[in-house]
Amino acid sequence: AFIEAKQAYANISHNLGVGAALTGLASVYRAQAKYSEAMEMFNEAEELQRGVSNDNGVANSLLGQARVRLAQGAFAEAEGLFHRSKAIHSRTGNKDGVKNALAGLGELHQDQGNHAEAERFYDQAQAACMVLGDETGRARDLISLAKARQSQSKSKEAEESMDEARAICTRIGSSQDRAWILRSLGTMYNEQSRDADAEDCYSRAEKAFGDAGDDLRQAETRILLSELYISQSKRSEPNDSLHQTLKSKVKGLLDEAREISTRIDHSPSRARIFRRLGEQYFTQSLYKDAEEALKISESELADVGEEQMKAEVLALLSGAKMRQFKFGEAETCLTQARATFAQLANAEDQTAALEGLNGLENVKAMAGSLDNLRTVVEAFCHQNGLSPSEAYEVSISPD
């Protein structure tokens, strides 16, 4: 849409419109982590906006550049761009732009561990949102403010910010916006072991994402809720009724998330969500379910160029097969994962190379575990006259 709009404005020499379309297109590239393309578009937009003396357009382009540099970890450059954007918006009286720049500066300082500075900027941002009547923006900034305060052991002030954000949620009309706020709150409450509050927020977020028709986020939130129950079950006695109830809830949530995920029509997103499902089934020793979910993830990745994730999914799939005593299939998956990790280890990109080397170490450890388990199972099968699949059924039998 932004590309079409850019062309349409260019055809009538409407530079202001072209600049706005470029900024929109750059924001899409930034969200996709295509940072070189995003910076190119933001720079072009800035030049066009300067050409038509649109100060707010220039400031918005600078803000976009700042966010790209922040994502790339170029903190000094990002900080300068945020301040330049803020200064222009302040001069033109654009309070919305000032608020966005303040929130960006808060995020920058939080990422660098400068929690006191992050608190100062987030507090200014939420106050600006209150003046503007931006309930959604204020709730988001209050959660970020709570994180900055929590990082400084200001527990009481952090709790007050979180509870205020939670109260605002009841007044947010957009299901999607409300869901994002509630999910962020749920994660913070979970980190503080406030289980009841986390459960309430996750449950409400899951429903709100469903109301908004966002299958991906609804499935993700059900997985987050399942993780909360898993944490609770680890703190309970294995044989008590609460432990069994929580395990049942986890299984139900994962199965529901799997059903929702079948409706997601974006292959990379489907691959990621089924990978997460596979990991969660695995932690619950539901190896058959884990295998099925990971196979779907592997299939979705077939035509997607995410080699690292392909290798990681193959390694996980090997683990699920190994736990079911499918040693030949597990070994095949490991061999394929090893080959992909080896390619990554030779990549010019240092980050990719390091991830490849780490993957190879993991595969090496898994291969050792596979050999050890196979030796034990083969001895058991020989002693009892069973096949590996029969031995697996015996191993999971409640008797």
C-alpha positions in Angstrom: 0.0 0.0 0.0 2.8 2.4 0.9 4.6 1.6 -2.4 1.5 2.3 -4.4 0.9 5.5 -2.5 4.5 6.7 -3.0 4.1 6.1 -6.8 0.8 7.8 -6.9 2.1 10.9 -5.1 5.3 10.9 -7.2 3.2 10.9 -10.4 1.7 14.2 -9.4 4.9 15.6 -7.9 3.4 15.7 -4.4 6.6 15.6 -2.4 4.8 15.9 1.0 2.8 12.8 0.2 5.8 10.9 -1.1 7.7 11.7 2.1 4.8 10.4 4.2 4.6 7.2 2.1 8.3 6.7 2.5 8.1 7.1 6.2 5.3 4.5 6.3 7.3 2.1 4.1 10.4 2.6 6.3 8.4 1.7 9.4 7.3 -1.5 7.8 11.0 -2.4 6.9 12.0 -1.6 10.5 9.3 -3.9 11.9 10.7 -6.6 9.6 14.2 -6.0 10.9 15.3 -4.8 7.4 17.3 -2.0 8.9 19.4 -1.0 5.8 16.2 -0.6 3.7 14.5 1.2 6.6 17.3 3.8 7.0 17.5 4.4 3.3 13.7 5.2 3.2 13.8 7.3 6.4 16.8 9.3 5.0 15.0 9.9 1.7 11.8 10.9 3.5 13.8 13.4 5.7 15.3 15.0 2.6 11.9 15.3 0.9 10.3 16.8 4.0 13.1 19.3 4.3 12.5 20.3 0.7 8.9 21.2 1.4 9.7 22.8 4.8 7.6 20.2 6.7 9.2 20.3 10.1 7.0 17.7 11.7 7.7 15.4 8.8 11.4 15.9 9.3 11.1 15.2 13.0 9.1 12.0 12.3 11.8 10.8 9.9 14.5 11.4 12.5 12.4 9.5 15.1 12.2 6.6 12.7 16.0 6.7 12.1 16.5 6.8 15.9 14.4 3.6 16.4 16.4 1.8 13.7 19.7 2.8 15.3 18.3 1.7 18.7 17.4 -1.7 17.3 20.9 -2.0 15.9 22.4 -1.1 19.3 23.9 2.2 18.0 23.0 4.0 21.2 24.9 7.2 20.9 23.6 7.9 17.4 20.1 6.9 18.4 20.1 9.2 21.4 21.2 12.2 19.2 18.4 11.5 16.7 15.8 11.2 19.5 16.8 14.5 20.9 16.8 16.2 17.5 13.3 14.9 16.8 12.1 16.0 20.2 13.5 19.5 19.8 11.7 20.0 16.5 8.4 18.6 17.8 8.7 20.9 20.8 9.4 23.9 18.6 6.3 23.2 16.4 4.1 22.3 19.4 3.5 18.8 18.3 2.9 17.1 21.7 2.3 13.7 20.2 5.7 13.8 18.6 7.4 14.9 21.8 5.7 12.1 23.7 7.0 9.5 21.2 10.5 10.9 21.4 10.4 10.8 25.2 9.2 7.1 25.2 12.1 6.3 22.7 14.6 7.9 25.0 13.2 5.9 27.9 13.6 2.7 25.9 17.2 3.6 24.9 18.3 4.2 28.5 16.5 1.1 29.8 18.3 -1.0 27.1 21.6 0.4 28.4 20.8 -0.3 32.0 20.5 3.4 32.9 17.3 2.8 34.8 17.1 6.1 36.6 17.2 8.0 33.3 14.8 5.5 31.8 12.4 6.2 34.7 12.7 10.0 34.1 11.9 9.8 30.4 9.1 7.2 30.8 7.5 9.4 33.5 7.5 12.4 31.2 6.1 10.3 28.4 3.2 9.0 30.4 2.5 12.5 31.7 2.4 13.8 28.1 0.0 11.0 27.2 -2.3 12.0 30.0 -2.4 15.6 28.7 -3.2 14.3 25.2 -5.8 11.9 26.5 -3.9 8.9 25.0 -5.0 6.1 27.3 -3.3 3.3 25.3 0.0 5.2 25.1 -0.1 6.1 28.8 -0.7 2.5 29.8 2.2 1.3 27.7 4.5 4.0 29.2 3.3 3.1 32.7 4.3 -0.5 32.2 7.7 0.6 30.9 8.0 3.0 33.9 7.2 0.1 36.2 10.0 -2.0 34.6 12.5 0.9 35.1 11.4 1.2 38.8 11.5 -2.5 39.4 15.0 -2.6 38.1 15.9 -0.1 40.8 14.2 -2.2 43.5 11.4 0.5 43.8 8.9 -2.3 44.2 6.1 -0.1 45.7 6.3 2.5 43.0 6.5 -0.2 40.3 3.4 -1.9 41.6 1.6 1.4 41.6 2.4 2.1 38.0 1.3 -1.4 37.0 -1.9 -1.2 38.9 -2.6 2.2 37.3 -2.0 0.7 33.8 -4.3 -2.2 34.6 -7.1 0.2 35.6 -6.7 2.1 32.4 -7.2 -1.1 30.4 -10.9 -1.1 31.3 -11.2 2.2 29.4 -9.4 1.2 26.2 -11.9 0.5 23.5 -9.6 -1.3 21.0 -9.5 -5.0 21.7 -6.0 -5.2 20.1 -4.6 -2.4 22.1 -6.2 -3.7 25.3 -4.8 -7.2 24.7 -1.2 -5.9 24.2 -1.3 -4.0 27.5 -2.8 -6.9 29.4 -0.3 -9.3 28.0 2.6 -7.0 29.0 1.1 -6.7 32.5 0.7 -10.5 32.7 4.4 -11.0 31.9 5.5 -8.5 34.6 3.2 -10.0 37.2 4.5 -13.4 36.3 8.1 -12.2 36.8 7.1 -11.0 40.3 5.4 -14.4 41.0 2.0 -12.6 41.4 0.3 -15.7 39.9 -3.3 -14.6 40.3 -2.7 -11.2 38.7 -0.7 -12.8 35.9 -3.4 -15.4 35.2 -6.1 -12.7 35.2 -4.2 -10.5 32.7 -3.2 -13.3 30.4 -6.7 -14.7 30.4 -8.2 -11.3 29.5 -5.5 -10.7 26.9 -6.1 -14.0 25.3 -9.8 -13.2 25.0 -9.2 -9.7 23.7 -6.8 -11.0 21.0 -9.6 -13.5 20.0 -12.1 -10.6 19.8 -9.7 -8.8 17.6 -9.3 -11.8 15.3 -5.5 -12.0 16.0 -5.0 -15.8 15.9 -1.2 -15.6 16.2 -1.2 -13.5 19.4 -4.1 -15.4 20.9 -2.2 -18.6 20.5 1.0 -17.1 21.9 -0.9 -15.8 24.9 -2.4 -19.2 25.6 1.2 -20.6 25.5 2.2 -17.9 28.0 -0.6 -18.9 30.3 0.4 -22.5 30.0 3.9 -21.5 31.1 2.5 -19.8 34.1 0.7 -23.0 35.1 3.9 -25.0 34.5 5.7 -22.7 36.9 3.0 -23.2 39.5 3.0 -27.0 39.0 6.7 -27.1 39.7 6.0 -25.5 43.1 3.4 -28.1 44.0 3.7 -31.7 45.1 3.7 -34.1 42.2 0.9 -36.3 43.6 -1.5 -33.6 44.9 -4.7 -32.6 43.2 -3.4 -29.1 42.4 -0.5 -30.5 40.4 -2.7 -32.7 38.4 -5.2 -29.9 37.8 -2.5 -27.6 36.5 -1.1 -30.3 34.2 -4.5 -30.8 32.8 -4.9 -27.0 32.2 -1.5 -26.9 30.5 -2.5 -29.7 28.1 -5.8 -28.1 27.4 -4.2 -24.7 26.7 -1.6 -26.1 24.4 -4.1 -28.1 22.4 -6.3 -25.0 22.0 -3.3 -23.0 20.9 -2.5 -25.7 18.4 -6.0 -25.6 17.0 -5.9 -21.7 16.7 -2.5 -21.9 15.1 -3.9 -23.9 12.1 -5.7 -20.8 11.1 -2.5 -18.7 10.8 -1.7 -18.2 7.1 1.8 -16.7 7.4 4.4 -19.5 7.1 7.2 -17.9 9.3 4.6 -17.1 12.0 3.1 -20.6 11.8 6.6 -22.1 12.0 7.5 -20.1 15.1 4.2 -20.8 17.0 4.4 -24.5 16.3 8.0 -24.6 17.4 7.0 -23.0 20.7 4.1 -25.5 21.0 6.6 -28.3 20.4 8.9 -27.0 23.1 6.1 -26.8 25.6 4.7 -30.2 24.8 8.3 -31.5 25.3 8.6 -29.9 28.7 5.4 -31.8 29.7 6.9 -35.1 28.4 4.2 -35.1 25.7 6.6 -36.3 23.1 4.2 -37.4 20.4 2.4 -34.1 20.5 5.8 -32.4 20.5 6.8 -34.3 17.4 3.6 -33.5 15.6 4.0 -29.8 16.3 7.7 -29.7 15.4 7.0 -31.5 12.1 4.5 -28.7 11.2 7.1 -26.1 12.1 9.7 -28.0 9.9 7.3 -28.1 7.0 6.4 -24.4 7.2 10.1 -23.6 7.1 10.8 -25.6 3.9 10.5 -22.5 1.7 11.5 -19.9 4.2 15.1 -18.8 4.3 15.6 -19.0 8.1 18.4 -21.6 8.2 19.1 -21.3 11.9 15.5 -21.9 12.9 15.4 -24.9 10.6 18.4 -26.4 12.3 17.0 -25.7 15.7 13.7 -27.2 14.9 15.4 -30.3 13.5 17.4 -30.6 16.8 14.2 -30.3 18.8 12.5 -32.8 16.6 15.4 -35.2 17.1 14.9 -34.9 20.8 11.2 -35.7 20.6 11.8 -38.7 18.5 14.7 -39.9 20.7 12.4 -39.8 23.8 10.0 -42.1 21.9 12.9 -44.5 21.1 12.8 -43.7 17.4 16.5 -43.7 17.2 17.0 -44.0 13.5 14.7 -41.0 12.8 16.3 -39.0 15.6 19.7 -39.6 14.1 18.6 -38.5 10.7 17.3 -35.2 12.1 20.5 -34.6 14.0 22.6 -35.2 10.9 20.5 -32.6 9.0 20.7 -30.2 11.9 24.5 -30.7 12.1 25.0 -29.9 8.4 23.0 -26.7 8.6 24.8 -25.5 11.8 28.1 -26.3 10.1 27.2 -24.0 7.2 26.2 -21.2 9.7 29.5 -21.7 11.6 31.3 -20.7 8.4 29.2 -17.6 7.7 30.9 -14.2 7.4 28.4 -12.7 9.8 30.0 -13.2 13.3 26.6 -13.5 15.1 25.5 -16.2 12.7 28.8 -18.0 13.0 28.7 -18.0 16.7 25.1 -19.4 16.7 26.2 -22.1 14.3 29.1 -23.1 16.6 26.7 -23.2 19.6 24.3 -25.3 17.6 27.1 -27.8 16.7 28.0 -28.1 20.4 24.3 -28.8 21.2 24.1 -31.4 18.5 27.3 -33.1 19.7 25.8 -33.3 23.2 22.5 -34.6 21.9 24.3 -37.3 19.8 26.0 -38.5 22.9 22.7 -38.7 24.8 21.1 -40.5 21.8 23.9 -43.2 21.9 23.6 -43.7 25.6 19.8 -44.0 25.6 19.9 -46.3 22.6 22.3 -48.6 24.4 20.1 -48.8 27.4 16.9 -49.4 25.4 18.5 -52.0 23.2 19.6 -54.0 26.3 16.1 -53.7 27.7 14.5 -54.8 24.5 16.9 -57.8 24.2 16.3 -58.9 27.7 12.5 -58.7 27.4 12.0 -59.6 23.8 10.5 -56.2 22.8 10.8 -53.8 19.9 11.8 -50.2 20.7 8.2 -49.0 20.1 6.9 -51.7 22.5 9.5 -50.7 25.0 8.4 -47.1 24.7 4.7 -48.1 25.4 5.9 -50.0 28.5 7.9 -46.9 29.7 4.9 -44.6 29.5 2.4 -47.1 30.9 0.9 -45.9 34.3 1.4 -49.4 35.6 
